[in-house]
Amino acid sequence: MPPQENGNFVAAMEDVLEVYQRPFDPARPVICMDEQPIQLHDEVREPIPAHPGRPEKYDSEYKRNGVVCGFMFTEPLGQWRRVTITETRTKKDWAYQMQHLLEVDYPDAGIVILVCDNLNTHVPGAFYETFPPARAHALLSRLELHPTPKHGSWLNIAEIELSALTRQCLKRRIPTIEALRAETSAWNRKRNQAQNGVDWQFTTEDARVRLKRLYPVILEN
């Protein structure tokens, strides 16, 4: 990685790590968001149900039913998450998800602090491409964006939630977007009711020691 890119990486990394060190504040919640494509699969032959002493049998062949998008929002300190399935993953999809976050999930928060991947759809301009100018400005005025650096998506706690969703809910064939929405909604409710959270321990001080190789080398004149 060139020195300038190193500097940009560590600056964005330390910015996100600083956000994670902030104390819990209901008026300024820290929310992490991420998204992932989800392939829909259907059976081509009816599986044989399990019987005592015999596991379920299913054909290795399957039918592809297209790809949808799973948006994940999570508040680590609030032990809350929301997963939403959409047909597409565009700037407008993201803007509508952000509108829901600000006006439905957190209508009373003064500022919502958002950690998200540095994708070309996660930009302020998406609001102006989706809503009238006054509405777009009002939504953005309540949003504080903190993008993770390029190649640094591991800093996004929402990735942990997406990993849990994949392991616990998506390790089977789901044929339609309606079925997927029902399954992910049930997973979402169960995980929120269990008050599952994330105890993030990696700090800026840790990064300066363990990731020292990523920091630019300053040469003395």
N, C-alpha and C positions, 0 to 999 in steps of 0.2 A: 504494500500500500504506500503510495507517494506521501512525503511528509505533510503536504497540505491536507490530503485526505485523512491522514492520521489525526491531524489537529481537529478536523471537522467531526471525526468519529468520536474522539474522546470528549469533545465539547458537548455533543448531543447526548452521549452516554452519561456524563456527569450531571447534565440537566435532568434527565429522567431519574437518576438515582437520588438526586436532591428532592424531587417530587415525592418519591417513596418514603422519604424520611419525615415528611410533614405529619403532624398529629391529626387525628380524626377531627373533622370539622363538618357538621351537617350542612352548614351554609356554603361550604366550598368542597364538595365531595371530589375525591380523586377516582376517576373512572378509566378503566383500560378497555380498549376495543380492538378486535381483530376479526378477520373473516377468512373463510376457507371454502373452496369448491367441494361439493358433495355429489358423488355419482349415485344415481338411482338405478337399482338392479331389480329385475323381476325373474321369477322362476320360469323355466321352459317346461318343466315337468313337476307334477305335484310331489312335494316331499313326503316321505313315509314317516308318520309320527313315531316318537319314542315309545317303547314298551318296556315293562320290567325286564331288566337285564339286557336290553337292546337300545342303543342310542338312536337318535333321529338320523335318517338317511336322506340325503339330497344330492341332486345331480350337480356335477362340477360345472356344467354348462349353464349360462345365464343370459338374460336379455338386457341390453343397456337401454335405459329409458331417459337418457339425457343427464345434464348436470345443472344443479341449482347452487345457490350460495347460502352459507350460514353465517350470519352476523352475530358476534358475541360481544356483549357488554358486561363488565363486571366491576364491582366496587370491592376491592380486597378487604379494606377495613370495615366495610358494612356487611360483609359476608352475603353479598347479593350478586346475582347475575341474571341476564336476559339473553336468550338466544332466539333469533328470528330467521326464518327461512324465506328467501326471496327467489324469484325466477331468474333475475339478472344481478349483475354486480357493476353498476355504473355510478357516476357522480351523483345522479339524482337519487338512486337507491340509498347511497350513503347520506345524502342531505335529508331525506325523509326519515332515516333511522336516527339522525342527530336531532331532528325536530321532535321525534317521539321521546328521545332521551331527555331533552330540555323541558318539554311541555307536559309530558305524561309521567315519566319516571321521576323527574326531579323538578317539579313546577315551582317549589318554594326555595330552591337554591339560588343564591345570588349569582355565583359563578360556578360552572362545572369545569373541573380541570381534567382534560382528556389526554391520555397517553395512547398513541396509535402508531401504526406502521407508516413509514414515509412513502406512501403510494401516490400515484398521480390522481387518484380519485378522492383522496383525503385532503382537500384543499379548500380554503375559504371561498374561492370562486364557485364551488359547487352549489353554495347557497344561492348565489345570484343567478345561476343557471336554472334554478328550481323554483324560487319564490320571488315575488315582487321585491324591489330594492329595500323598501322600508321594513318588510318582514325579514328579509335576509340580514339586514343590519341589526335588527333587534335580537335575532337568534345568535349572531356572532358576538354581540356585545356581552353575552352571558357565557361565552366559551373561551377557555384558555388552552391552547393547543401545545402539546409537547411531543413532537414526533421522535420515534426511535431512529438511530442512525442507520445508514445503509449497511447491510450485513449484521445488524444488531437487533433483529426482531426478537432474539432471546430475552431482551430486556422487557418485553411486553408481557405482563402477567396474564393477559387474556389468552396467550398461547397455552398457558397451563390449563385453563378452563376448556379450551378447544381440545387439548389432549385428553382430558377426562371425558369429555363428551364423546370423542371418537372411541375410546376404550370401552366405555360403559353403555353406549347407546347405538353406535354406528357399525359395530362389528357383525353385522348381519345384512341380509338383502332387504332393502326397503324399496318398493316398486314405484310409489307415486309421491308427489310433493305433499299431498294431503296426509298420507300416512306418515311421512317424515315430520310434518308439523305436529301431528298428534304425539309421536314418539318423543320428539325433542321437548315439547311442552310438558309432558309428564316427567321427563328427566329434570327439566328446569325447576318444576315445583318441588320435586323430592329433594334436590340438592339445596334449594333455598330453605326448605323446612328443616333440613339437617344442620343449617347454619355452617356449611363448609366454607372455610376461608383459606387465605394464603398468608403464611408467616415469612415475609421477604426479609432475608438476612444480609444480602450482598450490599455493601455500602461503597461510597466513594473512596474511603480509605482502603477497603479491600481491593478495589479496582486498581488503585495506584501501586499496589504491591503485586497482586496476582496477574494483572494485565499490563505490567510495566513495559513490555515489549511493544505495546500499541501506542505508547506516548512518544511524541516527537523528541528526538535527541537535540538538546540545546548546546551548541558548541560555543565555548568561550573565545572571544577575540584575543 
